[in-house]
Amino acid sequence: MKKIGLIVTAILTIFFSANINAQTETSEKINWLTFEEAIKLNQKNPKKIFIDVYTEWCGWCKKMDQTTFLDKEVIAYMNENFYAVKFDAEQTESVEFMGYTFVNPNPLGSKKGTHQLASALLQGKMSYPSYVFMNEQNAGITVLPGYVNAEQLLNALRYIATNAYLDTRWEDFTKQSNK
């Protein structure tokens, strides 16, 4: 009888320990904001802005959410150096930005339309997922299209956050990073 009690205690201890560790690991995540929240925060405390332009149906977008955006280094670097935005390229809500109202011109049609802000941010090159980098003055820096793994995203985040993009070519930066 004593053995059964010890076994049950051991199993419960392992279960609760694993559960606490799982909660700790998943509690760290990117602090995703709306576009409007990021712009507002940027007025008070300027930071670069990272925008994940995605759609609900995009498989690679979902893979980013399940892999790259869960990487601890990506999470820490993103939260420290950027305002991170998730922007659904097919959303129906209008967005006010720089004196303009951006809308989805086909929100109720049989096909989901592309939001005007997504089109503007991606410069008409509609590819999902795509990541838009904006500077502290809300001006576009560059767009990075497609799925990227954690290491690739970290390199891009560092390139932008450190302002290396202002005087160093991407190829030269990545060579220096890989040394």
HELIX and SHEET records of a PDB file:
HELIX    1   1 LYS A    2  SER A   27  1                                  26    
HELIX    2   2 PHE A   35  LYS A   44  1                                  10    
HELIX    3   3 GLY A   59  GLN A   66  1                                   8    
HELIX    4   4 THR A   68  LEU A   70  5                                   3    
HELIX    5   5 LYS A   72  ASN A   81  1                                  10    
HELIX    6   6 GLN A  116  LEU A  121  1                                   6    
HELIX    7   7 ALA A  150  ALA A  161  1                                  12    
HELIX    8   8 ALA A  164  LEU A  166  5                                   3    
HELIX    9   9 TRP A  170  SER A  177  1                                   8    
SHEET    1   A 5 TRP A  32  LEU A  33  0                                        
SHEET    2   A 5 PHE A  82  ASP A  88  1                                        
SHEET    3   A 5 LYS A  48  TYR A  54  1                                        
SHEET    4   A 5 SER A 130  MET A 134 -1                                        
SHEET    5   A 5 GLY A 140  PRO A 145 -1                                        
SHEET    1   B 2 VAL A  95  PHE A  97  0                                        
SHEET    2   B 2 TYR A 100  PHE A 102 -1                                        
END                                                                             
